[in-house]
Amino acid sequence: MSSSEYNRRYYIDHRADLLPKARKHSVEWCKNNKALRNKRDRARRKAGPTANPAAQRRYRERLRRSALEAYGGKCSCCGETVTEFLTIDHVDGGGTKHRKAMTAGGGVFHLWLKQHGYPPGFRVLCWNCNWSAHLGNGICYHQRVKLIVKS
């Protein structure tokens, strides 16, 4: 049996005894090393989210995926489901004004959606349909073609 396997089994078998001791040690260490702990905390806060860019990227991607799922998970116009092609669209326009009011990029927008309970007035569109709707006064090419065929 390897030492790491032994350690894991020992921890599982003696968890009830070890955890209170570890907590007690941690509390005592924090009390006795307040200045060092504060210095480390300040350095961590100063480093900000860029201290671990990979973790920040994963967090933003989780926010984005949850927003896409909350609004249906596929393009409401053409039905595209590949998440790399999808984006959140303001149904009545005004997305640029909304983003500028938040003074930050997409990660903040997806967080705003989550914090506000994924409010109505947004939809999932693929980039093509979103741009086509932008150029076509809010109507995507697919919808314009359907209108022409019907008339």
N, CA, C and O atoms as a GROMACS GRO file, in nm:
protein
  604
    1MET      N    1   0.085  -0.117   0.000
    1MET     CA    2   0.000   0.000   0.000
    1MET      C    3   0.091   0.125   0.000
    1MET      O    4   0.185   0.135   0.078
    2SER      N    5   0.059   0.219  -0.090
    2SER     CA    6   0.142   0.340  -0.098
    2SER      C    7   0.111   0.432   0.019
    2SER      O    8   0.009   0.419   0.086
    3SER      N    9   0.203   0.525   0.043
    3SER     CA   10   0.184   0.615   0.157
    3SER      C   11   0.064   0.706   0.136
    3SER      O   12  -0.007   0.737   0.232
    4SER      N   13   0.039   0.749   0.012
    4SER     CA   14  -0.077   0.836  -0.010
    4SER      C   15  -0.208   0.760   0.013
    4SER      O   16  -0.304   0.816   0.065
    5GLU      N   17  -0.210   0.632  -0.027
    5GLU     CA   18  -0.329   0.551  -0.004
    5GLU      C   19  -0.348   0.527   0.146
    5GLU      O   20  -0.459   0.534   0.197
    6TYR      N   21  -0.238   0.500   0.215
    6TYR     CA   22  -0.243   0.481   0.360
    6TYR      C   23  -0.296   0.607   0.428
    6TYR      O   24  -0.383   0.600   0.515
    7ASN      N   25  -0.242   0.723   0.388
    7ASN     CA   26  -0.285   0.850   0.448
    7ASN      C   27  -0.434   0.876   0.425
    7ASN      O   28  -0.505   0.920   0.515
    8ARG      N   29  -0.481   0.847   0.304
    8ARG     CA   30  -0.622   0.867   0.273
    8ARG      C   31  -0.710   0.777   0.360
    8ARG      O   32  -0.810   0.822   0.415
    9ARG      N   33  -0.673   0.650   0.371
    9ARG     CA   34  -0.751   0.557   0.453
    9ARG      C   35  -0.747   0.595   0.601
    9ARG      O   36  -0.847   0.586   0.672
   10TYR      N   37  -0.629   0.637   0.646
   10TYR     CA   38  -0.615   0.679   0.785
   10TYR      C   39  -0.707   0.799   0.812
   10TYR      O   40  -0.776   0.803   0.914
   11TYR      N   41  -0.707   0.895   0.720
   11TYR     CA   42  -0.791   1.013   0.736
   11TYR      C   43  -0.939   0.974   0.742
   11TYR      O   44  -1.013   1.024   0.827
   12ILE      N   45  -0.982   0.885   0.653
   12ILE     CA   46  -1.122   0.842   0.651
   12ILE      C   47  -1.158   0.772   0.781
   12ILE      O   48  -1.265   0.796   0.837
   13ASP      N   49  -1.070   0.686   0.830
   13ASP     CA   50  -1.098   0.611   0.953
   13ASP      C   51  -1.096   0.699   1.079
   13ASP      O   52  -1.165   0.669   1.176
   14HIS      N   53  -1.015   0.806   1.078
   14HIS     CA   54  -0.996   0.888   1.198
   14HIS      C   55  -1.045   1.032   1.180
   14HIS      O   56  -1.005   1.121   1.254
   15ARG      N   57  -1.132   1.053   1.082
   15ARG     CA   58  -1.179   1.188   1.052
   15ARG      C   59  -1.242   1.257   1.173
   15ARG      O   60  -1.216   1.375   1.197
   16ALA      N   61  -1.323   1.186   1.248
   16ALA     CA   62  -1.390   1.246   1.364
   16ALA      C   63  -1.290   1.298   1.467
   16ALA      O   64  -1.315   1.400   1.532
   17ASP      N   65  -1.177   1.230   1.481
   17ASP     CA   66  -1.075   1.274   1.577
   17ASP      C   67  -0.990   1.387   1.521
   17ASP      O   68  -0.949   1.476   1.595
   18LEU      N   69  -0.964   1.383   1.391
   18LEU     CA   70  -0.870   1.478   1.331
   18LEU      C   71  -0.931   1.617   1.308
   18LEU      O   72  -0.864   1.718   1.332
   19LEU      N   73  -1.054   1.624   1.264
   19LEU     CA   74  -1.112   1.754   1.229
   19LEU      C   75  -1.120   1.852   1.345
   19LEU      O   76  -1.082   1.968   1.328
   20PRO      N   77  -1.168   1.811   1.464
   20PRO     CA   78  -1.170   1.909   1.574
   20PRO      C   79  -1.031   1.961   1.608
   20PRO      O   80  -1.015   2.079   1.639
   21LYS      N   81  -0.930   1.873   1.602
   21LYS     CA   82  -0.793   1.916   1.630
   21LYS      C   83  -0.745   2.014   1.523
   21LYS      O   84  -0.680   2.114   1.555
   22ALA      N   85  -0.777   1.986   1.397
   22ALA     CA   86  -0.735   2.074   1.289
   22ALA      C   87  -0.802   2.211   1.303
   22ALA      O   88  -0.737   2.314   1.285
   23ARG      N   89  -0.932   2.212   1.336
   23ARG     CA   90  -1.002   2.339   1.354
   23ARG      C   91  -0.944   2.418   1.471
   23ARG      O   92  -0.924   2.540   1.462
   24LYS      N   93  -0.917   2.347   1.580
   24LYS     CA   94  -0.861   2.413   1.698
   24LYS      C   95  -0.725   2.472   1.664
   24LYS      O   96  -0.696   2.586   1.700
   25HIS      N   97  -0.642   2.396   1.595
   25HIS     CA   98  -0.510   2.445   1.555
   25HIS      C   99  -0.524   2.567   1.464
   25HIS      O  100  -0.449   2.664   1.479
   26SER      N  101  -0.618   2.563   1.371
   26SER     CA  102  -0.637   2.674   1.278
   26SER      C  103  -0.680   2.801   1.350
   26SER      O  104  -0.629   2.909   1.322
   27VAL      N  105  -0.773   2.787   1.443
   27VAL     CA  106  -0.820   2.903   1.520
   27VAL      C  107  -0.707   2.960   1.603
   27VAL      O  108  -0.688   3.082   1.608
   28GLU      N  109  -0.631   2.874   1.668
   28GLU     CA  110  -0.518   2.920   1.749
   28GLU      C  111  -0.415   2.989   1.662
   28GLU      O  112  -0.363   3.094   1.700
   29TRP      N  113  -0.383   2.932   1.547
   29TRP     CA  114  -0.283   2.992   1.459
   29TRP      C  115  -0.329   3.131   1.415
   29TRP      O  116  -0.249   3.224   1.412
   30CYS      N  117  -0.456   3.144   1.380
   30CYS     CA  118  -0.508   3.274   1.336
   30CYS      C  119  -0.498   3.378   1.447
   30CYS      O  120  -0.464   3.493   1.421
   31LYS      N  121  -0.527   3.338   1.571
   31LYS     CA  122  -0.517   3.432   1.684
   31LYS      C  123  -0.373   3.473   1.708
   31LYS      O  124  -0.346   3.590   1.734
   32ASN      N  125  -0.281   3.378   1.699
   32ASN     CA  126  -0.141   3.406   1.730
   32ASN      C  127  -0.066   3.474   1.616
   32ASN      O  128   0.040   3.531   1.639
   33ASN      N  129  -0.118   3.470   1.496
   33ASN     CA  130  -0.048   3.525   1.380
   33ASN      C  131  -0.136   3.626   1.304
   33ASN      O  132  -0.144   3.624   1.181
   34LYS      N  133  -0.201   3.712   1.380
   34LYS     CA  134  -0.295   3.807   1.320
   34LYS      C  135  -0.228   3.898   1.217
   34LYS      O  136  -0.283   3.919   1.108
   35ALA      N  137  -0.112   3.950   1.248
   35ALA     CA  138  -0.044   4.043   1.157
   35ALA      C  139  -0.005   3.972   1.027
   35ALA      O  140  -0.024   4.026   0.919
   36LEU      N  141   0.048   3.852   1.038
   36LEU     CA  142   0.086   3.776   0.919
   36LEU      C  143  -0.037   3.742   0.835
   36LEU      O  144  -0.036   3.753   0.712
   37ARG      N  145  -0.145   3.699   0.903
   37ARG     CA  146  -0.268   3.666   0.831
   37ARG      C  147  -0.323   3.788   0.758
   37ARG      O  148  -0.363   3.777   0.642
   38ASN      N  149  -0.325   3.904   0.825
   38ASN     CA  150  -0.374   4.026   0.762
   38ASN      C  151  -0.288   4.065   0.642
   38ASN      O  152  -0.340   4.109   0.539
   39LYS      N  153  -0.156   4.048   0.655
   39LYS     CA  154  -0.065   4.081   0.545
   39LYS      C  155  -0.094   3.991   0.425
   39LYS      O  156  -0.099   4.039   0.311
   40ARG      N  157  -0.113   3.861   0.450
   40ARG     CA  158  -0.145   3.768   0.341
   40ARG      C  159  -0.280   3.801   0.277
   40ARG      O  160  -0.293   3.796   0.155
   41ASP      N  161  -0.380   3.833   0.359
   41ASP     CA  162  -0.512   3.867   0.307
   41ASP      C  163  -0.506   3.993   0.220
   41ASP      O  164  -0.568   3.998   0.114
   42ARG      N  165  -0.432   4.094   0.265
   42ARG     CA  166  -0.418   4.216   0.184
   42ARG      C  167  -0.352   4.187   0.051
   42ARG      O  168  -0.394   4.238  -0.053
   43ALA      N  169  -0.248   4.103   0.053
   43ALA     CA  170  -0.179   4.069  -0.072
   43ALA      C  171  -0.272   3.993  -0.166
   43ALA      O  172  -0.271   4.017  -0.287
   44ARG      N  173  -0.352   3.904  -0.110
   44ARG     CA  174  -0.446   3.827  -0.192
   44ARG      C  175  -0.551   3.918  -0.254
   44ARG      O  176  -0.584   3.904  -0.372
   45ARG      N  177  -0.604   4.011  -0.175
   45ARG     CA  178  -0.705   4.104  -0.227
   45ARG      C  179  -0.645   4.197  -0.332
   45ARG      O  180  -0.709   4.229  -0.432
   46LYS      N  181  -0.521   4.241  -0.308
   46LYS     CA  182  -0.454   4.331  -0.402
   46LYS      C  183  -0.430   4.259  -0.535
   46LYS      O  184  -0.441   4.319  -0.642
   47ALA      N  185  -0.396   4.131  -0.526
   47ALA     CA  186  -0.371   4.054  -0.649
   47ALA      C  187  -0.498   4.046  -0.733
   47ALA      O  188  -0.492   4.042  -0.855
   48GLY      N  189  -0.614   4.044  -0.667
   48GLY     CA  190  -0.742   4.045  -0.738
   48GLY      C  191  -0.767   3.919  -0.816
   48GLY      O  192  -0.701   3.817  -0.796
   49PRO      N  193  -0.864   3.926  -0.907
   49PRO     CA  194  -0.904   3.807  -0.981
   49PRO      C  195  -0.798   3.757  -1.077
   49PRO      O  196  -0.803   3.642  -1.120
   50THR      N  197  -0.701   3.842  -1.112
   50THR     CA  198  -0.598   3.798  -1.205
   50THR      C  199  -0.495   3.707  -1.139
   50THR      O  200  -0.407   3.653  -1.205
   51ALA      N  201  -0.506   3.690  -1.007
   51ALA     CA  202  -0.413   3.602  -0.937
   51ALA      C  203  -0.426   3.460  -0.989
   51ALA      O  204  -0.327   3.386  -0.991
   52ASN      N  205  -0.544   3.421  -1.030
   52ASN     CA  206  -0.566   3.289  -1.087
   52ASN      C  207  -0.656   3.305  -1.211
   52ASN      O  208  -0.776   3.281  -1.202
   53PRO      N  209  -0.598   3.344  -1.323
   53PRO     CA  210  -0.680   3.372  -1.441
   53PRO      C  211  -0.757   3.249  -1.492
   53PRO      O  212  -0.866   3.264  -1.547
   54ALA      N  213  -0.703   3.132  -1.475
   54ALA     CA  214  -0.772   3.012  -1.522
   54ALA      C  215  -0.899   2.989  -1.442
   54ALA      O  216  -1.003   2.954  -1.499
   55ALA      N  217  -0.894   3.009  -1.312
   55ALA     CA  218  -1.012   2.993  -1.228
   55ALA      C  219  -1.116   3.100  -1.261
   55ALA      O  220  -1.235   3.072  -1.265
   56GLN      N  221  -1.069   3.222  -1.286
   56GLN     CA  222  -1.161   3.330  -1.321
   56GLN      C  223  -1.230   3.300  -1.455
   56GLN      O  224  -1.349   3.326  -1.470
   57ARG      N  225  -1.155   3.247  -1.549
   57ARG     CA  226  -1.211   3.212  -1.681
   57ARG      C  227  -1.317   3.102  -1.666
   57ARG      O  228  -1.422   3.108  -1.729
   58ARG      N  229  -1.288   3.001  -1.583
   58ARG     CA  230  -1.386   2.894  -1.560
   58ARG      C  231  -1.512   2.948  -1.494
   58ARG      O  232  -1.622   2.906  -1.529
   59TYR      N  233  -1.497   3.041  -1.400
   59TYR     CA  234  -1.612   3.101  -1.332
   59TYR      C  235  -1.698   3.179  -1.431
   59TYR      O  236  -1.820   3.165  -1.431
   60ARG      N  237  -1.635   3.261  -1.516
   60ARG     CA  238  -1.710   3.338  -1.616
   60ARG      C  239  -1.783   3.245  -1.712
   60ARG      O  240  -1.896   3.273  -1.752
   61GLU      N  241  -1.718   3.136  -1.749
   61GLU     CA  242  -1.782   3.041  -1.841
   61GLU      C  243  -1.902   2.973  -1.775
   61GLU      O  244  -2.003   2.949  -1.841
   62ARG      N  245  -1.892   2.941  -1.646
   62ARG     CA  246  -2.008   2.884  -1.574
   62ARG      C  247  -2.124   2.983  -1.569
   62ARG      O  248  -2.239   2.945  -1.588
   63LEU      N  249  -2.092   3.110  -1.543
   63LEU     CA  250  -2.196   3.213  -1.542
   63LEU      C  251  -2.263   3.223  -1.679
   63LEU      O  252  -2.385   3.231  -1.689
   64ARG      N  253  -2.181   3.221  -1.784
   64ARG     CA  254  -2.234   3.234  -1.920
   64ARG      C  255  -2.324   3.115  -1.954
   64ARG      O  256  -2.434   3.132  -2.005
   65ARG      N  257  -2.276   2.995  -1.924
   65ARG     CA  258  -2.355   2.875  -1.955
   65ARG      C  259  -2.487   2.872  -1.876
   65ARG      O  260  -2.590   2.832  -1.930
   66SER      N  261  -2.484   2.914  -1.751
   66SER     CA  262  -2.608   2.914  -1.673
   66SER      C  263  -2.705   3.017  -1.728
   66SER      O  264  -2.826   2.994  -1.727
   67ALA      N  265  -2.656   3.131  -1.776
   67ALA     CA  266  -2.744   3.231  -1.837
   67ALA      C  267  -2.804   3.178  -1.966
   67ALA      O  268  -2.923   3.197  -1.992
   68LEU      N  269  -2.722   3.113  -2.047
   68LEU     CA  270  -2.774   3.056  -2.172
   68LEU      C  271  -2.882   2.953  -2.143
   68LEU      O  272  -2.986   2.951  -2.210
   69GLU      N  273  -2.858   2.866  -2.044
   69GLU     CA  274  -2.956   2.764  -2.010
   69GLU      C  275  -3.085   2.825  -1.955
   69GLU      O  276  -3.195   2.776  -1.982
   70ALA      N  277  -3.071   2.933  -1.879
   70ALA     CA  278  -3.189   2.997  -1.821
   70ALA      C  279  -3.280   3.054  -1.929
   70ALA      O  280  -3.401   3.064  -1.909
   71TYR      N  281  -3.223   3.092  -2.042
   71TYR     CA  282  -3.302   3.149  -2.151
   71TYR      C  283  -3.326   3.050  -2.265
   71TYR      O  284  -3.358   3.091  -2.376
   72GLY      N  285  -3.310   2.923  -2.239
   72GLY     CA  286  -3.348   2.822  -2.337
   72GLY      C  287  -3.234   2.739  -2.393
   72GLY      O  288  -3.259   2.629  -2.441
   73GLY      N  289  -3.110   2.788  -2.390
   73GLY     CA  290  -2.996   2.708  -2.431
   73GLY      C  291  -2.977   2.691  -2.581
   73GLY      O  292  -2.885   2.622  -2.623
   74LYS      N  293  -3.063   2.753  -2.663
   74LYS     CA  294  -3.045   2.745  -2.808
   74LYS      C  295  -3.095   2.875  -2.870
   74LYS      O  296  -3.171   2.949  -2.808
   75CYS      N  297  -3.051   2.902  -2.992
   75CYS     CA  298  -3.091   3.024  -3.061
   75CYS      C  299  -3.242   3.023  -3.080
   75CYS      O  300  -3.298   2.928  -3.135
   76SER      N  301  -3.308   3.128  -3.036
   76SER     CA  302  -3.454   3.133  -3.046
   76SER      C  303  -3.501   3.157  -3.189
   76SER      O  304  -3.621   3.152  -3.216
   77CYS      N  305  -3.409   3.184  -3.280
   77CYS     CA  306  -3.446   3.207  -3.419
   77CYS      C  307  -3.419   3.083  -3.506
   77CYS      O  308  -3.510   3.029  -3.568
   78CYS      N  309  -3.293   3.040  -3.508
   78CYS     CA  310  -3.257   2.929  -3.598
   78CYS      C  311  -3.238   2.796  -3.527
   78CYS      O  312  -3.229   2.693  -3.593
   79GLY      N  313  -3.233   2.795  -3.392
   79GLY     CA  314  -3.221   2.670  -3.318
   79GLY      C  315  -3.078   2.622  -3.295
   79GLY      O  316  -3.060   2.509  -3.250
   80GLU      N  317  -2.977   2.703  -3.326
   80GLU     CA  318  -2.836   2.665  -3.305
   80GLU      C  319  -2.814   2.632  -3.157
   80GLU      O  320  -2.861   2.705  -3.069
   81THR      N  321  -2.741   2.522  -3.129
   81THR     CA  322  -2.718   2.480  -2.990
   81THR      C  323  -2.572   2.481  -2.948
   81THR      O  324  -2.543   2.462  -2.830
   82VAL      N  325  -2.479   2.503  -3.039
   82VAL     CA  326  -2.337   2.506  -3.004
   82VAL      C  327  -2.310   2.632  -2.922
   82VAL      O  328  -2.326   2.744  -2.972
   83THR      N  329  -2.269   2.614  -2.796
   83THR     CA  330  -2.260   2.728  -2.704
   83THR      C  331  -2.160   2.834  -2.749
   83THR      O  332  -2.177   2.952  -2.718
   84GLU      N  333  -2.056   2.794  -2.822
   84GLU     CA  334  -1.959   2.893  -2.870
   84GLU      C  335  -2.022   2.993  -2.966
   84GLU      O  336  -1.970   3.103  -2.983
   85PHE      N  337  -2.134   2.956  -3.030
   85PHE     CA  338  -2.199   3.043  -3.126
   85PHE      C  339  -2.311   3.125  -3.064
   85PHE      O  340  -2.371   3.209  -3.132
   86LEU      N  341  -2.342   3.103  -2.936
   86LEU     CA  342  -2.459   3.166  -2.875
   86LEU      C  343  -2.422   3.288  -2.792
   86LEU      O  344  -2.311   3.299  -2.739
   87THR      N  345  -2.517   3.379  -2.782
   87THR     CA  346  -2.501   3.500  -2.703
   87THR      C  347  -2.638   3.540  -2.647
   87THR      O  348  -2.742   3.494  -2.694
   88ILE      N  349  -2.635   3.627  -2.547
   88ILE     CA  350  -2.759   3.679  -2.489
   88ILE      C  351  -2.793   3.810  -2.559
   88ILE      O  352  -2.708   3.897  -2.574
   89ASP      N  353  -2.919   3.823  -2.601
   89ASP     CA  354  -2.965   3.940  -2.674
   89ASP      C  355  -3.071   4.013  -2.592
   89ASP      O  356  -3.155   3.950  -2.528
   90HIS      N  357  -3.066   4.146  -2.595
   90HIS     CA  358  -3.173   4.228  -2.537
   90HIS      C  359  -3.287   4.229  -2.639
   90HIS      O  360  -3.268   4.275  -2.751
   91VAL      N  361  -3.403   4.180  -2.602
   91VAL     CA  362  -3.515   4.165  -2.695
   91VAL      C  363  -3.554   4.298  -2.758
   91VAL      O  364  -3.575   4.305  -2.879
   92ASP      N  365  -3.562   4.403  -2.679
   92ASP     CA  366  -3.605   4.533  -2.730
   92ASP      C  367  -3.488   4.624  -2.765
   92ASP      O  368  -3.506   4.746  -2.777
   93GLY      N  369  -3.369   4.568  -2.783
   93GLY     CA  370  -3.251   4.649  -2.812
   93GLY      C  371  -3.198   4.715  -2.685
   93GLY      O  372  -3.245   4.686  -2.575
   94GLY      N  373  -3.103   4.804  -2.702
   94GLY     CA  374  -3.046   4.876  -2.588
   94GLY      C  375  -2.937   4.803  -2.515
   94GLY      O  376  -2.904   4.838  -2.402
   95GLY      N  377  -2.880   4.700  -2.577
   95GLY     CA  378  -2.776   4.622  -2.510
   95GLY      C  379  -2.650   4.703  -2.484
   95GLY      O  380  -2.589   4.690  -2.378
   96THR      N  381  -2.610   4.786  -2.580
   96THR     CA  382  -2.489   4.866  -2.563
   96THR      C  383  -2.507   4.963  -2.447
   96THR      O  384  -2.418   4.979  -2.364
   97LYS      N  385  -2.621   5.028  -2.443
   97LYS     CA  386  -2.649   5.123  -2.335
   97LYS      C  387  -2.649   5.051  -2.199
   97LYS      O  388  -2.596   5.104  -2.101
   98HIS      N  389  -2.706   4.932  -2.194
   98HIS     CA  390  -2.711   4.855  -2.070
   98HIS      C  391  -2.570   4.815  -2.026
   98HIS      O  392  -2.535   4.830  -1.908
   99ARG      N  393  -2.488   4.765  -2.120
   99ARG     CA  394  -2.351   4.725  -2.085
   99ARG      C  395  -2.268   4.845  -2.039
   99ARG      O  396  -2.190   4.833  -1.945
  100LYS      N  397  -2.284   4.960  -2.105
  100LYS     CA  398  -2.207   5.079  -2.064
  100LYS      C  399  -2.249   5.126  -1.926
  100LYS      O  400  -2.167   5.179  -1.851
  101ALA      N  401  -2.375   5.108  -1.893
  101ALA     CA  402  -2.422   5.146  -1.759
  101ALA      C  403  -2.356   5.059  -1.652
  101ALA      O  404  -2.336   5.103  -1.539
  102MET      N  405  -2.324   4.935  -1.688
  102MET     CA  406  -2.258   4.845  -1.593
  102MET      C  407  -2.108   4.869  -1.588
  102MET      O  408  -2.042   4.823  -1.495
  103THR      N  409  -2.053   4.939  -1.685
  103THR     CA  410  -1.910   4.974  -1.695
  103THR      C  411  -1.817   4.853  -1.688
  103THR      O  412  -1.709   4.862  -1.630
  104ALA      N  413  -1.859   4.742  -1.744
  104ALA     CA  414  -1.770   4.625  -1.746
  104ALA      C  415  -1.812   4.532  -1.858
  104ALA      O  416  -1.910   4.558  -1.929
  105GLY      N  417  -1.739   4.424  -1.874
  105GLY     CA  418  -1.761   4.332  -1.985
  105GLY      C  419  -1.864   4.225  -1.958
  105GLY      O  420  -1.946   4.236  -1.867
  106GLY      N  421  -1.857   4.120  -2.040
  106GLY     CA  422  -1.958   4.015  -2.041
  106GLY      C  423  -1.972   3.938  -1.912
  106GLY      O  424  -2.083   3.898  -1.876
  107GLY      N  425  -1.863   3.915  -1.840
  107GLY     CA  426  -1.872   3.841  -1.716
  107GLY      C  427  -1.963   3.910  -1.616
  107GLY      O  428  -2.038   3.846  -1.544
  108VAL      N  429  -1.955   4.042  -1.612
  108VAL     CA  430  -2.039   4.118  -1.521
  108VAL      C  431  -2.184   4.113  -1.567
  108VAL      O  432  -2.275   4.108  -1.484
  109PHE      N  433  -2.207   4.115  -1.697
  109PHE     CA  434  -2.343   4.108  -1.751
  109PHE      C  435  -2.408   3.976  -1.713
  109PHE      O  436  -2.524   3.976  -1.670
  110HIS      N  437  -2.337   3.866  -1.727
  110HIS     CA  438  -2.394   3.736  -1.691
  110HIS      C  439  -2.418   3.726  -1.540
  110HIS      O  440  -2.516   3.666  -1.496
  111LEU      N  441  -2.329   3.786  -1.461
  111LEU     CA  442  -2.350   3.790  -1.316
  111LEU      C  443  -2.472   3.874  -1.283
  111LEU      O  444  -2.550   3.838  -1.195
  112TRP      N  445  -2.490   3.987  -1.352
  112TRP     CA  446  -2.607   4.073  -1.332
  112TRP      C  447  -2.735   3.995  -1.361
  112TRP      O  448  -2.832   4.003  -1.285
  113LEU      N  449  -2.736   3.920  -1.470
  113LEU     CA  450  -2.853   3.839  -1.504
  113LEU      C  451  -2.885   3.741  -1.391
  113LEU      O  452  -3.001   3.726  -1.352
  114LYS      N  453  -2.782   3.674  -1.340
  114LYS     CA  454  -2.802   3.576  -1.233
  114LYS      C  455  -2.854   3.643  -1.107
  114LYS      O  456  -2.948   3.593  -1.044
  115GLN      N  457  -2.795   3.756  -1.069
  115GLN     CA  458  -2.835   3.825  -0.947
  115GLN      C  459  -2.978   3.878  -0.955
  115GLN      O  460  -3.044   3.895  -0.853
  116HIS      N  461  -3.025   3.904  -1.076
  116HIS     CA  462  -3.161   3.955  -1.094
  116HIS      C  463  -3.259   3.845  -1.133
  116HIS      O  464  -3.370   3.873  -1.178
  117GLY      N  465  -3.219   3.721  -1.115
  117GLY     CA  466  -3.309   3.608  -1.136
  117GLY      C  467  -3.343   3.584  -1.282
  117GLY      O  468  -3.453   3.539  -1.314
  118TYR      N  469  -3.250   3.614  -1.372
  118TYR     CA  470  -3.270   3.596  -1.517
  118TYR      C  471  -3.403   3.660  -1.559
  118TYR      O  472  -3.497   3.589  -1.594
  119PRO      N  473  -3.409   3.792  -1.556
  119PRO     CA  474  -3.535   3.862  -1.584
  119PRO      C  475  -3.579   3.848  -1.729
  119PRO      O  476  -3.497   3.816  -1.816
  120PRO      N  477  -3.708   3.871  -1.757
  120PRO     CA  478  -3.755   3.869  -1.896
  120PRO      C  479  -3.696   3.986  -1.973
  120PRO      O  480  -3.640   4.079  -1.914
  121GLY      N  481  -3.708   3.981  -2.105
  121GLY     CA  482  -3.653   4.087  -2.188
  121GLY      C  483  -3.521   4.049  -2.252
  121GLY      O  484  -3.458   4.130  -2.319
  122PHE      N  485  -3.479   3.924  -2.232
  122PHE     CA  486  -3.356   3.873  -2.291
  122PHE      C  487  -3.387   3.742  -2.360
  122PHE      O  488  -3.484   3.674  -2.328
  123ARG      N  489  -3.304   3.707  -2.457
  123ARG     CA  490  -3.320   3.580  -2.528
  123ARG      C  491  -3.184   3.534  -2.576
  123ARG      O  492  -3.088   3.610  -2.578
  124VAL      N  493  -3.177   3.408  -2.612
  124VAL     CA  494  -3.054   3.351  -2.668
  124VAL      C  495  -3.064   3.360  -2.820
  124VAL      O  496  -3.162   3.318  -2.880
  125LEU      N  497  -2.960   3.415  -2.881
  125LEU     CA  498  -2.947   3.417  -3.026
  125LEU      C  499  -2.806   3.373  -3.061
  125LEU      O  500  -2.713   3.392  -2.983
  126CYS      N  501  -2.790   3.314  -3.179
  126CYS     CA  502  -2.655   3.288  -3.228
  126CYS      C  503  -2.599   3.422  -3.276
  126CYS      O  504  -2.674   3.518  -3.296
  127TRP      N  505  -2.469   3.428  -3.295
  127TRP     CA  506  -2.407   3.554  -3.336
  127TRP      C  507  -2.462   3.601  -3.471
  127TRP      O  508  -2.480   3.721  -3.492
  128ASN      N  509  -2.487   3.508  -3.562
  128ASN     CA  510  -2.539   3.547  -3.693
  128ASN      C  511  -2.676   3.610  -3.681
  128ASN      O  512  -2.701   3.716  -3.738
  129CYS      N  513  -2.766   3.546  -3.608
  129CYS     CA  514  -2.901   3.600  -3.592
  129CYS      C  515  -2.898   3.732  -3.515
  129CYS      O  516  -2.974   3.824  -3.545
  130ASN      N  517  -2.810   3.741  -3.415
  130ASN     CA  518  -2.800   3.864  -3.337
  130ASN      C  519  -2.755   3.980  -3.425
  130ASN      O  520  -2.812   4.089  -3.419
  131TRP      N  521  -2.653   3.957  -3.506
  131TRP     CA  522  -2.603   4.064  -3.594
  131TRP      C  523  -2.706   4.097  -3.702
  131TRP      O  524  -2.724   4.214  -3.737
  132SER      N  525  -2.771   3.996  -3.756
  132SER     CA  526  -2.874   4.017  -3.857
  132SER      C  527  -2.990   4.098  -3.799
  132SER      O  528  -3.044   4.186  -3.867
  133ALA      N  529  -3.029   4.069  -3.676
  133ALA     CA  530  -3.136   4.146  -3.611
  133ALA      C  531  -3.092   4.290  -3.587
  133ALA      O  532  -3.172   4.383  -3.598
  134HIS      N  533  -2.964   4.308  -3.555
  134HIS     CA  534  -2.910   4.442  -3.534
  134HIS      C  535  -2.918   4.523  -3.664
  134HIS      O  536  -2.956   4.640  -3.662
  135LEU      N  537  -2.884   4.461  -3.774
  135LEU     CA  538  -2.887   4.530  -3.903
  135LEU      C  539  -3.029   4.546  -3.957
  135LEU      O  540  -3.057   4.640  -4.031
  136GLY      N  541  -3.118   4.456  -3.920
  136GLY     CA  542  -3.254   4.456  -3.975
  136GLY      C  543  -3.358   4.515  -3.883
  136GLY      O  544  -3.473   4.470  -3.883
  137ASN      N  545  -3.321   4.616  -3.802
  137ASN     CA  546  -3.415   4.683  -3.712
  137ASN      C  547  -3.486   4.585  -3.618
  137ASN      O  548  -3.608   4.594  -3.598
  138GLY      N  549  -3.411   4.492  -3.561
  138GLY     CA  550  -3.466   4.401  -3.462
  138GLY      C  551  -3.524   4.273  -3.519
  138GLY      O  552  -3.571   4.188  -3.444
  139ILE      N  553  -3.523   4.258  -3.652
  139ILE     CA  554  -3.578   4.138  -3.714
  139ILE      C  555  -3.466   4.063  -3.784
  139ILE      O  556  -3.400   4.118  -3.873
  140CYS      N  557  -3.445   3.939  -3.746
  140CYS     CA  558  -3.341   3.856  -3.805
  140CYS      C  559  -3.376   3.822  -3.950
  140CYS      O  560  -3.493   3.827  -3.990
  141TYR      N  561  -3.275   3.788  -4.026
  141TYR     CA  562  -3.293   3.750  -4.166
  141TYR      C  563  -3.393   3.635  -4.180
  141TYR      O  564  -3.478   3.636  -4.269
  142HIS      N  565  -3.382   3.536  -4.092
  142HIS     CA  566  -3.473   3.422  -4.098
  142HIS      C  567  -3.618   3.468  -4.085
  142HIS      O  568  -3.706   3.419  -4.157
  143GLN      N  569  -3.643   3.560  -3.995
  143GLN     CA  570  -3.779   3.611  -3.974
  143GLN      C  571  -3.824   3.698  -4.092
  143GLN      O  572  -3.941   3.694  -4.131
  144ARG      N  573  -3.731   3.777  -4.148
  144ARG     CA  574  -3.767   3.860  -4.264
  144ARG      C  575  -3.805   3.774  -4.383
  144ARG      O  576  -3.898   3.807  -4.456
  145VAL      N  577  -3.733   3.664  -4.402
  145VAL     CA  578  -3.765   3.574  -4.514
  145VAL      C  579  -3.902   3.513  -4.494
  145VAL      O  580  -3.980   3.503  -4.589
  146LYS      N  581  -3.934   3.473  -4.372
  146LYS     CA  582  -4.067   3.416  -4.344
  146LYS      C  583  -4.177   3.517  -4.371
  146LYS      O  584  -4.283   3.480  -4.422
  147LEU      N  585  -4.153   3.644  -4.339
  147LEU     CA  586  -4.251   3.748  -4.365
  147LEU      C  587  -4.273   3.770  -4.515
  147LEU      O  588  -4.385   3.791  -4.560
  148ILE      N  589  -4.162   3.763  -4.591
  148ILE     CA  590  -4.172   3.782  -4.737
  148ILE      C  591  -4.248   3.666  -4.799
  148ILE      O  592  -4.332   3.686  -4.886
  149VAL      N  593  -4.219   3.543  -4.754
  149VAL     CA  594  -4.285   3.424  -4.810
  149VAL      C  595  -4.433   3.426  -4.779
  149VAL      O  596  -4.513   3.389  -4.865
  150LYS      N  597  -4.472   3.470  -4.661
  150LYS     CA  598  -4.613   3.475  -4.623
  150LYS      C  599  -4.691   3.579  -4.705
  150LYS      O  600  -4.810   3.560  -4.731
  151SER      N  601  -4.625   3.689  -4.745
  151SER     CA  602  -4.699   3.794  -4.816
  151SER      C  603  -4.704   3.774  -4.964
  151SER      O  604  -4.764   3.856  -5.034
   0.00000   0.00000   0.00000
